[in-house]
Amino acid sequence: MAALDAARALLIEAGPQGVTLKAVAARIGRTHANLLHHFGSAAGLQKALAERMAADITATIGEAVLAARAGTRDPRAIVDLTFDAFDREGAGALASWMILSGNRDALDPILAAIHRLVDQLAQGIGIGARPIADQTLHLVLVALGDALLGDPMAAALGLSRTRAREMALEGLLGSPAAHGAGGHS
């Protein structure tokens, strides 16, 4: 749907506060009333956007996990896709915005999509030693925190901006030595 594509572009360009019915309507040449009728409110639009993003992101990450299990893709891709979804693609800002604005129900589609992915992936072999649910919880929370506070925190601690990604990979693989001490760029 064009409205959700426009909302996603606005999320990336202006942050979650820019995802309004008025802004989306202007972007796609519709009226505010058209979008209000379809989504019911700005919160409804944000929930639909979160649902669409969660489906897209979990599908992409699921494919990367299966490829990593098959040995055809580096597990680092799973970490990078997750971190990029929360940071560059705006999922972290959107989730935080929804929580802070009291729209916690809008997170339900995100949580449901992640749960479905974990259930699907639990049927196969793991990448590291920890259960897939533990790996997912760790990766999502680290990626979300990094999206919101990673740059200033890494700078304050004198660490590389990519250190959180490296630590997330270590957590995914089960040990710091499992991938070497390398510096991800």
N, C-alpha and C positions, 0 to 999 in steps of 0.2 A: 504494500500500500504506500502511496506517495507521501502521505502524512507521516508515517513512521520513518521513511527514508529522510524526510526533511527534519524530523525531530532528532534523528541520530546525527545528522550533519550539524544541527544547532548545538547539540550536546558537546560535540567535539570542538566546535568553534567558540562557543560562549559559556560552556558549562551548564549544569543542570538548571540554574536559574533562568537561562535563556530558552528553555523548552517550555514555552507557553502556547496556549491555543492561538493567541493573536499572532505570535511570531511564526508558528507553523502555517497558519492560514495564509499569511502574507507570502510565505515562501512558495506555497503551491497554488496560489491564485484562487483561494477559496475564502469564504467568510468565516468569521469567528463562530457564527451560529451553526454553520455546517459541521464544524469540528465539535462544537458543544453537543450537537445532536448525536454525533457518532460516539464520542468518548465520554460524554457526561460532565467532564471537568478536566482541569489540567492534571489532577492526580490520576484520572482515568487514562489520559494520554501517556503519562509517565509510566503507569503500570503496563500498558500495552507495549511501550518502548522497551521496558525492562524484560518483558516476556519474549519479545522478538530477539533482543540482544542475547538473552540467556540461551535461547534455542540455537542461535548461530554460533555462539562461543563454545557451548558444550559440544556441539557437533564437530567443530574444528579440533577441539582438544581431544575429544574421543578418538578421532582419526589419528591424531599424533600419538596417543597412548598405544593404540593397536599397532601402529607402524614401529614404535619403539620396542614393543614386545616382540615383534617379528624380526627385529634387528635391522630394519631398513631406515630408521630415523633415530637421530641422536635424542636421548631423553631431555637434553637441554631445550629442545623445541617445545616441550610441554610447559616448562617453566617460562620460557619467553612468551609463548602464546597467552598464558595466564596473566603474567605481569603486564603485557601489552594491553590485554582486554581491560584490566582494571585501571591502567594509567592512560595510555595514548587513546584508547577507544572510549574512555569516560565512564566505564562501569563502576569504578570505585567512587567517583564523584556523585554519580546518580544514586547509588545505594546509600551513601552517606546523606545526601540531600533528602532522600525519602525518609530515612530514619529521623533526621533532625527536624523535618517538617511534620512529623507525626503520621506519616503515610507508611507505616510499617507493613501493612497488608500488601503493599505493592511489591514487597520483597518475596512474597509467596511464590510467584512464578519462577524467580531466580533460584530459590531454594529447591523447588520441585524439579527444575531442570538439572540441577547439580545432583540431587538424589537419584534421579533416573539414570544419569550417567554413571554414578557410583555403582548402582545396582547392575547395570549392563556390564561394567568393567570388572565387577567382582567375580564374574563367571570365568575369567581367564587368570592367567598367571600374573603375578605382580612384577613391578619393575625393581623394587627394592625389597627390603626385608619386612617392612611395616604393612599392615592391612591398608587397602585402598582408601577406606574411609578416613583413617588417620592421615594418610598422605594428602588427601584432598583437603581436610581441615587445615592442616599445616600450610599447604601451598596457597589456599585461598586467603587465609588470614595474613600471611606474610605479604602476598601480592597487594592486598587491600591496604595494609599499613604502609607499604612502600609507596603506593600511589598517592596516599594522603600526606605522608611525612618523610618519605625516604630521602629526598634530596637534602633538606636541611639537617636531618638527623645524621646522615652519613658525613656531611661536612663538619658538623659539630664534633663528631667522634674521630675525625681525621681518617675516615675510611673511603674506599673507592665507592663511587655511586652505584656500581654493580654488585657490591658485596651482598646485599640482600638476595639478589638472584642466585649468587653462588651458594649462599647458605640454604636457599630453597632447594637447589639441585642436590646439595649434600643430604638434605632431609629426604628427598625423593629416592635417592640411591641408597641411603642408609648409613653412609659414613663419609667424612671429609676426604679420605684417601681414595674413595671409589672413583673419583674423576680427576684426581691430580689437584695441584694447588693453583691451577691456572687462573688467569684474570680474564673474565668475560668482558667483551666490549659491547 
